Amino acid sequence: MKKTKNKGFTLNDYLKAAKKGSREAEMELLGPGFHAVHRVHGSKKTYTRKAKHKGKEE
């Protein structure tokens, strides 16, 4: 077989390595398992017992 020359890193190689590094860093920081990045925006009208949501600052 003929050896091919490695032409360096492509953009796809760079993105793949960056994503892998990001995943590993997140796993190290937060631990194993699923962690939501984005949360659903709660309605203002949703009931909550917290004083900060009732309009009172205690």
mmJSON file of the N, C-alpha and C atoms, coordinates in Angstrom:
{"data_MODEL":{"atom_site":{
"group_PDB":["ATOM","ATOM","ATOM","ATOM","ATOM","ATOM","ATOM","ATOM","ATOM","ATOM","ATOM","ATOM","ATOM","ATOM","ATOM","ATOM","ATOM","ATOM","ATOM","ATOM","ATOM","ATOM","ATOM","ATOM","ATOM","ATOM","ATOM","ATOM","ATOM","ATOM","ATOM","ATOM","ATOM","ATOM","ATOM","ATOM","ATOM","ATOM","ATOM","ATOM","ATOM","ATOM","ATOM","ATOM","ATOM","ATOM","ATOM","ATOM","ATOM","ATOM","ATOM","ATOM","ATOM","ATOM","ATOM","ATOM","ATOM","ATOM","ATOM","ATOM","ATOM","ATOM","ATOM","ATOM","ATOM","ATOM","ATOM","ATOM","ATOM","ATOM","ATOM","ATOM","ATOM","ATOM","ATOM","ATOM","ATOM","ATOM","ATOM","ATOM","ATOM","ATOM","ATOM","ATOM","ATOM","ATOM","ATOM","ATOM","ATOM","ATOM","ATOM","ATOM","ATOM","ATOM","ATOM","ATOM","ATOM","ATOM","ATOM","ATOM","ATOM","ATOM","ATOM","ATOM","ATOM","ATOM","ATOM","ATOM","ATOM","ATOM","ATOM","ATOM","ATOM","ATOM","ATOM","ATOM","ATOM","ATOM","ATOM","ATOM","ATOM","ATOM","ATOM","ATOM","ATOM","ATOM","ATOM","ATOM","ATOM","ATOM","ATOM","ATOM","ATOM","ATOM","ATOM","ATOM","ATOM","ATOM","ATOM","ATOM","ATOM","ATOM","ATOM","ATOM","ATOM","ATOM","ATOM","ATOM","ATOM","ATOM","ATOM","ATOM","ATOM","ATOM","ATOM","ATOM","ATOM","ATOM","ATOM","ATOM","ATOM","ATOM","ATOM","ATOM","ATOM","ATOM","ATOM","ATOM","ATOM","ATOM","ATOM","ATOM","ATOM","ATOM"],
"id":[1,2,3,4,5,6,7,8,9,10,11,12,13,14,15,16,17,18,19,20,21,22,23,24,25,26,27,28,29,30,31,32,33,34,35,36,37,38,39,40,41,42,43,44,45,46,47,48,49,50,51,52,53,54,55,56,57,58,59,60,61,62,63,64,65,66,67,68,69,70,71,72,73,74,75,76,77,78,79,80,81,82,83,84,85,86,87,88,89,90,91,92,93,94,95,96,97,98,99,100,101,102,103,104,105,106,107,108,109,110,111,112,113,114,115,116,117,118,119,120,121,122,123,124,125,126,127,128,129,130,131,132,133,134,135,136,137,138,139,140,141,142,143,144,145,146,147,148,149,150,151,152,153,154,155,156,157,158,159,160,161,162,163,164,165,166,167,168,169,170,171,172,173,174],
"type_symbol":["N","C","C","N","C","C","N","C","C","N","C","C","N","C","C","N","C","C","N","C","C","N","C","C","N","C","C","N","C","C","N","C","C","N","C","C","N","C","C","N","C","C","N","C","C","N","C","C","N","C","C","N","C","C","N","C","C","N","C","C","N","C","C","N","C","C","N","C","C","N","C","C","N","C","C","N","C","C","N","C","C","N","C","C","N","C","C","N","C","C","N","C","C","N","C","C","N","C","C","N","C","C","N","C","C","N","C","C","N","C","C","N","C","C","N","C","C","N","C","C","N","C","C","N","C","C","N","C","C","N","C","C","N","C","C","N","C","C","N","C","C","N","C","C","N","C","C","N","C","C","N","C","C","N","C","C","N","C","C","N","C","C","N","C","C","N","C","C","N","C","C","N","C","C"],
"label_atom_id":["N","CA","C","N","CA","C","N","CA","C","N","CA","C","N","CA","C","N","CA","C","N","CA","C","N","CA","C","N","CA","C","N","CA","C","N","CA","C","N","CA","C","N","CA","C","N","CA","C","N","CA","C","N","CA","C","N","CA","C","N","CA","C","N","CA","C","N","CA","C","N","CA","C","N","CA","C","N","CA","C","N","CA","C","N","CA","C","N","CA","C","N","CA","C","N","CA","C","N","CA","C","N","CA","C","N","CA","C","N","CA","C","N","CA","C","N","CA","C","N","CA","C","N","CA","C","N","CA","C","N","CA","C","N","CA","C","N","CA","C","N","CA","C","N","CA","C","N","CA","C","N","CA","C","N","CA","C","N","CA","C","N","CA","C","N","CA","C","N","CA","C","N","CA","C","N","CA","C","N","CA","C","N","CA","C","N","CA","C","N","CA","C","N","CA","C","N","CA","C","N","CA","C"],
"label_alt_id":[null,null,null,null,null,null,null,null,null,null,null,null,null,null,null,null,null,null,null,null,null,null,null,null,null,null,null,null,null,null,null,null,null,null,null,null,null,null,null,null,null,null,null,null,null,null,null,null,null,null,null,null,null,null,null,null,null,null,null,null,null,null,null,null,null,null,null,null,null,null,null,null,null,null,null,null,null,null,null,null,null,null,null,null,null,null,null,null,null,null,null,null,null,null,null,null,null,null,null,null,null,null,null,null,null,null,null,null,null,null,null,null,null,null,null,null,null,null,null,null,null,null,null,null,null,null,null,null,null,null,null,null,null,null,null,null,null,null,null,null,null,null,null,null,null,null,null,null,null,null,null,null,null,null,null,null,null,null,null,null,null,null,null,null,null,null,null,null,null,null,null,null,null,null],
"label_comp_id":["MET","MET","MET","LYS","LYS","LYS","LYS","LYS","LYS","THR","THR","THR","LYS","LYS","LYS","ASN","ASN","ASN","LYS","LYS","LYS","GLY","GLY","GLY","PHE","PHE","PHE","THR","THR","THR","LEU","LEU","LEU","ASN","ASN","ASN","ASP","ASP","ASP","TYR","TYR","TYR","LEU","LEU","LEU","LYS","LYS","LYS","ALA","ALA","ALA","ALA","ALA","ALA","LYS","LYS","LYS","LYS","LYS","LYS","GLY","GLY","GLY","SER","SER","SER","ARG","ARG","ARG","GLU","GLU","GLU","ALA","ALA","ALA","GLU","GLU","GLU","MET","MET","MET","GLU","GLU","GLU","LEU","LEU","LEU","LEU","LEU","LEU","GLY","GLY","GLY","PRO","PRO","PRO","GLY","GLY","GLY","PHE","PHE","PHE","HIS","HIS","HIS","ALA","ALA","ALA","VAL","VAL","VAL","HIS","HIS","HIS","ARG","ARG","ARG","VAL","VAL","VAL","HIS","HIS","HIS","GLY","GLY","GLY","SER","SER","SER","LYS","LYS","LYS","LYS","LYS","LYS","THR","THR","THR","TYR","TYR","TYR","THR","THR","THR","ARG","ARG","ARG","LYS","LYS","LYS","ALA","ALA","ALA","LYS","LYS","LYS","HIS","HIS","HIS","LYS","LYS","LYS","GLY","GLY","GLY","LYS","LYS","LYS","GLU","GLU","GLU","GLU","GLU","GLU"],
"label_asym_id":["A","A","A","A","A","A","A","A","A","A","A","A","A","A","A","A","A","A","A","A","A","A","A","A","A","A","A","A","A","A","A","A","A","A","A","A","A","A","A","A","A","A","A","A","A","A","A","A","A","A","A","A","A","A","A","A","A","A","A","A","A","A","A","A","A","A","A","A","A","A","A","A","A","A","A","A","A","A","A","A","A","A","A","A","A","A","A","A","A","A","A","A","A","A","A","A","A","A","A","A","A","A","A","A","A","A","A","A","A","A","A","A","A","A","A","A","A","A","A","A","A","A","A","A","A","A","A","A","A","A","A","A","A","A","A","A","A","A","A","A","A","A","A","A","A","A","A","A","A","A","A","A","A","A","A","A","A","A","A","A","A","A","A","A","A","A","A","A","A","A","A","A","A","A"],
"label_entity_id":["1","1","1","1","1","1","1","1","1","1","1","1","1","1","1","1","1","1","1","1","1","1","1","1","1","1","1","1","1","1","1","1","1","1","1","1","1","1","1","1","1","1","1","1","1","1","1","1","1","1","1","1","1","1","1","1","1","1","1","1","1","1","1","1","1","1","1","1","1","1","1","1","1","1","1","1","1","1","1","1","1","1","1","1","1","1","1","1","1","1","1","1","1","1","1","1","1","1","1","1","1","1","1","1","1","1","1","1","1","1","1","1","1","1","1","1","1","1","1","1","1","1","1","1","1","1","1","1","1","1","1","1","1","1","1","1","1","1","1","1","1","1","1","1","1","1","1","1","1","1","1","1","1","1","1","1","1","1","1","1","1","1","1","1","1","1","1","1","1","1","1","1","1","1"],
"label_seq_id":[1,1,1,2,2,2,3,3,3,4,4,4,5,5,5,6,6,6,7,7,7,8,8,8,9,9,9,10,10,10,11,11,11,12,12,12,13,13,13,14,14,14,15,15,15,16,16,16,17,17,17,18,18,18,19,19,19,20,20,20,21,21,21,22,22,22,23,23,23,24,24,24,25,25,25,26,26,26,27,27,27,28,28,28,29,29,29,30,30,30,31,31,31,32,32,32,33,33,33,34,34,34,35,35,35,36,36,36,37,37,37,38,38,38,39,39,39,40,40,40,41,41,41,42,42,42,43,43,43,44,44,44,45,45,45,46,46,46,47,47,47,48,48,48,49,49,49,50,50,50,51,51,51,52,52,52,53,53,53,54,54,54,55,55,55,56,56,56,57,57,57,58,58,58],
"pdbx_PDB_ins_code":[null,null,null,null,null,null,null,null,null,null,null,null,null,null,null,null,null,null,null,null,null,null,null,null,null,null,null,null,null,null,null,null,null,null,null,null,null,null,null,null,null,null,null,null,null,null,null,null,null,null,null,null,null,null,null,null,null,null,null,null,null,null,null,null,null,null,null,null,null,null,null,null,null,null,null,null,null,null,null,null,null,null,null,null,null,null,null,null,null,null,null,null,null,null,null,null,null,null,null,null,null,null,null,null,null,null,null,null,null,null,null,null,null,null,null,null,null,null,null,null,null,null,null,null,null,null,null,null,null,null,null,null,null,null,null,null,null,null,null,null,null,null,null,null,null,null,null,null,null,null,null,null,null,null,null,null,null,null,null,null,null,null,null,null,null,null,null,null,null,null,null,null,null,null],
"Cartn_x":[0.825,0.0,0.863,0.346,1.03,0.689,1.695,1.443,0.956,-0.056,-0.555,0.014,0.237,0.762,-0.379,-0.114,-1.096,-1.007,-2.087,-2.081,-2.431,-2.403,-2.701,-4.142,-4.53,-5.878,-6.843,-8.015,-9.069,-9.975,-10.881,-11.826,-12.679,-13.084,-13.9,-13.136,-11.832,-11.012,-10.934,-10.768,-10.677,-11.981,-13.128,-14.427,-14.679,-14.316,-14.517,-13.692,-12.454,-11.587,-12.1,-12.6,-13.114,-14.351,-15.253,-16.463,-16.122,-15.162,-14.763,-14.159,-13.308,-12.707,-13.749,-14.743,-15.812,-16.633,-16.949,-17.706,-16.924,-15.624,-14.805,-14.709,-14.58,-14.503,-15.816,-16.942,-18.251,-18.44,-18.022,-18.142,-17.289,-16.106,-15.232,-15.841,-16.476,-17.047,-18.342,-19.258,-20.593,-20.787,-19.902,-20.045,-20.795,-20.931,-21.57,-23.076,-23.665,-25.111,-25.528,-26.823,-27.39,-27.533,-27.164,-27.33,-27.913,-29.095,-29.757,-28.978,-28.802,-28.094,-29.107,-30.218,-31.263,-32.49,-33.126,-34.329,-35.542,-36.699,-37.925,-38.24,-38.664,-38.986,-40.345,-40.372,-41.619,-42.481,-43.78,-44.712,-44.739,-45.031,-45.183,-46.362,-47.365,-48.585,-48.452,-47.343,-47.152,-47.033,-47.764,-47.777,-46.442,-45.951,-44.775,-44.897,-44.324,-44.427,-43.318,-42.335,-41.186,-41.585,-41.112,-41.443,-40.948,-39.804,-39.267,-40.159,-40.974,-41.878,-43.246,-43.52,-44.803,-44.779,-43.606,-43.502,-43.111,-42.851,-42.444,-40.966,-40.248,-38.833,-38.714,-38.377,-38.276,-36.849],
"Cartn_y":[-1.186,0.0,1.241,2.24,3.518,4.372,5.003,5.873,7.227,7.755,9.08,10.088,11.28,12.332,12.948,13.172,13.825,15.318,15.92,17.333,18.254,17.764,18.599,18.459,19.349,19.305,20.065,19.501,20.198,20.875,21.683,22.359,21.34,20.282,19.246,18.55,18.302,17.689,18.607,19.892,20.862,20.911,20.971,21.022,19.761,18.615,17.346,17.311,17.769,17.786,18.784,19.938,20.954,20.445,19.776,19.224,18.147,17.295,16.227,16.823,17.833,18.493,19.157,19.775,20.441,19.43,18.302,17.251,16.713,16.484,15.955,16.953,18.237,19.273,19.354,19.245,19.288,18.08,16.909,15.701,15.819,16.415,16.589,17.573,18.61,19.647,19.188,18.582,18.261,16.803,15.938,14.519,13.807,12.497,11.723,11.949,11.653,11.748,12.949,13.095,14.167,15.437,16.567,17.873,18.814,19.337,20.225,21.526,21.992,23.245,24.384,24.142,25.155,24.686,25.601,25.268,25.937,25.348,25.902,27.176,28.202,29.47,29.355,29.573,29.466,30.696,30.538,31.641,32.48,33.764,34.636,34.174,33.604,33.217,31.877,31.192,29.915,30.131,29.346,29.485,29.063,29.834,29.477,30.061,29.388,29.849,30.831,30.963,31.796,33.266,33.921,35.32,36.226,35.907,36.762,36.776,35.731,35.664,36.26,36.503,37.074,38.592,39.169,40.613,41.221,40.394,40.868,40.594,41.588,41.375,41.313,40.161,39.988,39.923],
"Cartn_z":[0.0,0.0,0.0,-0.643,-0.721,0.5,1.1,2.237,1.743,2.418,2.06,3.041,2.568,3.416,4.217,5.493,6.343,6.085,5.667,5.282,6.435,7.655,8.805,9.227,10.114,10.65,9.764,9.59,8.863,9.883,9.406,10.297,11.04,10.357,10.999,12.121,11.902,12.951,14.165,13.923,15.004,15.802,15.095,15.769,16.59,16.024,16.72,18.008,17.949,19.128,20.162,19.712,20.631,21.357,20.642,21.254,22.277,21.927,22.842,24.11,23.953,25.112,25.984,25.351,26.082,26.878,26.266,26.951,28.15,27.954,29.045,30.195,29.87,30.905,31.677,30.968,31.624,32.534,32.08,32.893,34.154,34.024,35.173,36.176,35.664,36.51,37.185,36.422,36.918,37.301,36.885,37.177,36.063,36.186,35.121,35.077,33.938,33.784,32.969,32.8,31.984,32.803,32.219,32.843,31.798,32.065,31.122,31.006,29.783,29.542,29.492,28.827,28.705,29.472,30.139,30.89,30.245,30.455,29.933,30.698,29.981,30.624,31.29,32.596,33.348,33.158,33.153,33.005,34.276,34.13,35.294,36.143,35.497,36.184,36.912,36.742,37.411,38.909,39.679,41.133,41.724,42.647,43.419,44.815,45.795,47.179,47.546,46.697,47.049,47.142,48.203,48.448,47.329,46.753,45.692,44.453,44.285,43.148,43.476,44.748,45.145,45.101,44.82,44.764,46.093,47.063,48.378,48.564,48.992,49.317,50.829,51.358,52.819,53.263],
"occupancy":[1.0,1.0,1.0,1.0,1.0,1.0,1.0,1.0,1.0,1.0,1.0,1.0,1.0,1.0,1.0,1.0,1.0,1.0,1.0,1.0,1.0,1.0,1.0,1.0,1.0,1.0,1.0,1.0,1.0,1.0,1.0,1.0,1.0,1.0,1.0,1.0,1.0,1.0,1.0,1.0,1.0,1.0,1.0,1.0,1.0,1.0,1.0,1.0,1.0,1.0,1.0,1.0,1.0,1.0,1.0,1.0,1.0,1.0,1.0,1.0,1.0,1.0,1.0,1.0,1.0,1.0,1.0,1.0,1.0,1.0,1.0,1.0,1.0,1.0,1.0,1.0,1.0,1.0,1.0,1.0,1.0,1.0,1.0,1.0,1.0,1.0,1.0,1.0,1.0,1.0,1.0,1.0,1.0,1.0,1.0,1.0,1.0,1.0,1.0,1.0,1.0,1.0,1.0,1.0,1.0,1.0,1.0,1.0,1.0,1.0,1.0,1.0,1.0,1.0,1.0,1.0,1.0,1.0,1.0,1.0,1.0,1.0,1.0,1.0,1.0,1.0,1.0,1.0,1.0,1.0,1.0,1.0,1.0,1.0,1.0,1.0,1.0,1.0,1.0,1.0,1.0,1.0,1.0,1.0,1.0,1.0,1.0,1.0,1.0,1.0,1.0,1.0,1.0,1.0,1.0,1.0,1.0,1.0,1.0,1.0,1.0,1.0,1.0,1.0,1.0,1.0,1.0,1.0,1.0,1.0,1.0,1.0,1.0,1.0],
"B_iso_or_equiv":[0.0,0.0,0.0,0.0,0.0,0.0,0.0,0.0,0.0,0.0,0.0,0.0,0.0,0.0,0.0,0.0,0.0,0.0,0.0,0.0,0.0,0.0,0.0,0.0,0.0,0.0,0.0,0.0,0.0,0.0,0.0,0.0,0.0,0.0,0.0,0.0,0.0,0.0,0.0,0.0,0.0,0.0,0.0,0.0,0.0,0.0,0.0,0.0,0.0,0.0,0.0,0.0,0.0,0.0,0.0,0.0,0.0,0.0,0.0,0.0,0.0,0.0,0.0,0.0,0.0,0.0,0.0,0.0,0.0,0.0,0.0,0.0,0.0,0.0,0.0,0.0,0.0,0.0,0.0,0.0,0.0,0.0,0.0,0.0,0.0,0.0,0.0,0.0,0.0,0.0,0.0,0.0,0.0,0.0,0.0,0.0,0.0,0.0,0.0,0.0,0.0,0.0,0.0,0.0,0.0,0.0,0.0,0.0,0.0,0.0,0.0,0.0,0.0,0.0,0.0,0.0,0.0,0.0,0.0,0.0,0.0,0.0,0.0,0.0,0.0,0.0,0.0,0.0,0.0,0.0,0.0,0.0,0.0,0.0,0.0,0.0,0.0,0.0,0.0,0.0,0.0,0.0,0.0,0.0,0.0,0.0,0.0,0.0,0.0,0.0,0.0,0.0,0.0,0.0,0.0,0.0,0.0,0.0,0.0,0.0,0.0,0.0,0.0,0.0,0.0,0.0,0.0,0.0,0.0,0.0,0.0,0.0,0.0,0.0],
"pdbx_formal_charge":[null,null,null,null,null,null,null,null,null,null,null,null,null,null,null,null,null,null,null,null,null,null,null,null,null,null,null,null,null,null,null,null,null,null,null,null,null,null,null,null,null,null,null,null,null,null,null,null,null,null,null,null,null,null,null,null,null,null,null,null,null,null,null,null,null,null,null,null,null,null,null,null,null,null,null,null,null,null,null,null,null,null,null,null,null,null,null,null,null,null,null,null,null,null,null,null,null,null,null,null,null,null,null,null,null,null,null,null,null,null,null,null,null,null,null,null,null,null,null,null,null,null,null,null,null,null,null,null,null,null,null,null,null,null,null,null,null,null,null,null,null,null,null,null,null,null,null,null,null,null,null,null,null,null,null,null,null,null,null,null,null,null,null,null,null,null,null,null,null,null,null,null,null,null],
"auth_seq_id":[1,1,1,2,2,2,3,3,3,4,4,4,5,5,5,6,6,6,7,7,7,8,8,8,9,9,9,10,10,10,11,11,11,12,12,12,13,13,13,14,14,14,15,15,15,16,16,16,17,17,17,18,18,18,19,19,19,20,20,20,21,21,21,22,22,22,23,23,23,24,24,24,25,25,25,26,26,26,27,27,27,28,28,28,29,29,29,30,30,30,31,31,31,32,32,32,33,33,33,34,34,34,35,35,35,36,36,36,37,37,37,38,38,38,39,39,39,40,40,40,41,41,41,42,42,42,43,43,43,44,44,44,45,45,45,46,46,46,47,47,47,48,48,48,49,49,49,50,50,50,51,51,51,52,52,52,53,53,53,54,54,54,55,55,55,56,56,56,57,57,57,58,58,58],
"auth_comp_id":["MET","MET","MET","LYS","LYS","LYS","LYS","LYS","LYS","THR","THR","THR","LYS","LYS","LYS","ASN","ASN","ASN","LYS","LYS","LYS","GLY","GLY","GLY","PHE","PHE","PHE","THR","THR","THR","LEU","LEU","LEU","ASN","ASN","ASN","ASP","ASP","ASP","TYR","TYR","TYR","LEU","LEU","LEU","LYS","LYS","LYS","ALA","ALA","ALA","ALA","ALA","ALA","LYS","LYS","LYS","LYS","LYS","LYS","GLY","GLY","GLY","SER","SER","SER","ARG","ARG","ARG","GLU","GLU","GLU","ALA","ALA","ALA","GLU","GLU","GLU","MET","MET","MET","GLU","GLU","GLU","LEU","LEU","LEU","LEU","LEU","LEU","GLY","GLY","GLY","PRO","PRO","PRO","GLY","GLY","GLY","PHE","PHE","PHE","HIS","HIS","HIS","ALA","ALA","ALA","VAL","VAL","VAL","HIS","HIS","HIS","ARG","ARG","ARG","VAL","VAL","VAL","HIS","HIS","HIS","GLY","GLY","GLY","SER","SER","SER","LYS","LYS","LYS","LYS","LYS","LYS","THR","THR","THR","TYR","TYR","TYR","THR","THR","THR","ARG","ARG","ARG","LYS","LYS","LYS","ALA","ALA","ALA","LYS","LYS","LYS","HIS","HIS","HIS","LYS","LYS","LYS","GLY","GLY","GLY","LYS","LYS","LYS","GLU","GLU","GLU","GLU","GLU","GLU"],
"auth_asym_id":["A","A","A","A","A","A","A","A","A","A","A","A","A","A","A","A","A","A","A","A","A","A","A","A","A","A","A","A","A","A","A","A","A","A","A","A","A","A","A","A","A","A","A","A","A","A","A","A","A","A","A","A","A","A","A","A","A","A","A","A","A","A","A","A","A","A","A","A","A","A","A","A","A","A","A","A","A","A","A","A","A","A","A","A","A","A","A","A","A","A","A","A","A","A","A","A","A","A","A","A","A","A","A","A","A","A","A","A","A","A","A","A","A","A","A","A","A","A","A","A","A","A","A","A","A","A","A","A","A","A","A","A","A","A","A","A","A","A","A","A","A","A","A","A","A","A","A","A","A","A","A","A","A","A","A","A","A","A","A","A","A","A","A","A","A","A","A","A","A","A","A","A","A","A"],
"auth_atom_id":["N","CA","C","N","CA","C","N","CA","C","N","CA","C","N","CA","C","N","CA","C","N","CA","C","N","CA","C","N","CA","C","N","CA","C","N","CA","C","N","CA","C","N","CA","C","N","CA","C","N","CA","C","N","CA","C","N","CA","C","N","CA","C","N","CA","C","N","CA","C","N","CA","C","N","CA","C","N","CA","C","N","CA","C","N","CA","C","N","CA","C","N","CA","C","N","CA","C","N","CA","C","N","CA","C","N","CA","C","N","CA","C","N","CA","C","N","CA","C","N","CA","C","N","CA","C","N","CA","C","N","CA","C","N","CA","C","N","CA","C","N","CA","C","N","CA","C","N","CA","C","N","CA","C","N","CA","C","N","CA","C","N","CA","C","N","CA","C","N","CA","C","N","CA","C","N","CA","C","N","CA","C","N","CA","C","N","CA","C","N","CA","C","N","CA","C","N","CA","C","N","CA","C"],
"pdbx_PDB_model_num":[1,1,1,1,1,1,1,1,1,1,1,1,1,1,1,1,1,1,1,1,1,1,1,1,1,1,1,1,1,1,1,1,1,1,1,1,1,1,1,1,1,1,1,1,1,1,1,1,1,1,1,1,1,1,1,1,1,1,1,1,1,1,1,1,1,1,1,1,1,1,1,1,1,1,1,1,1,1,1,1,1,1,1,1,1,1,1,1,1,1,1,1,1,1,1,1,1,1,1,1,1,1,1,1,1,1,1,1,1,1,1,1,1,1,1,1,1,1,1,1,1,1,1,1,1,1,1,1,1,1,1,1,1,1,1,1,1,1,1,1,1,1,1,1,1,1,1,1,1,1,1,1,1,1,1,1,1,1,1,1,1,1,1,1,1,1,1,1,1,1,1,1,1,1]
}}}
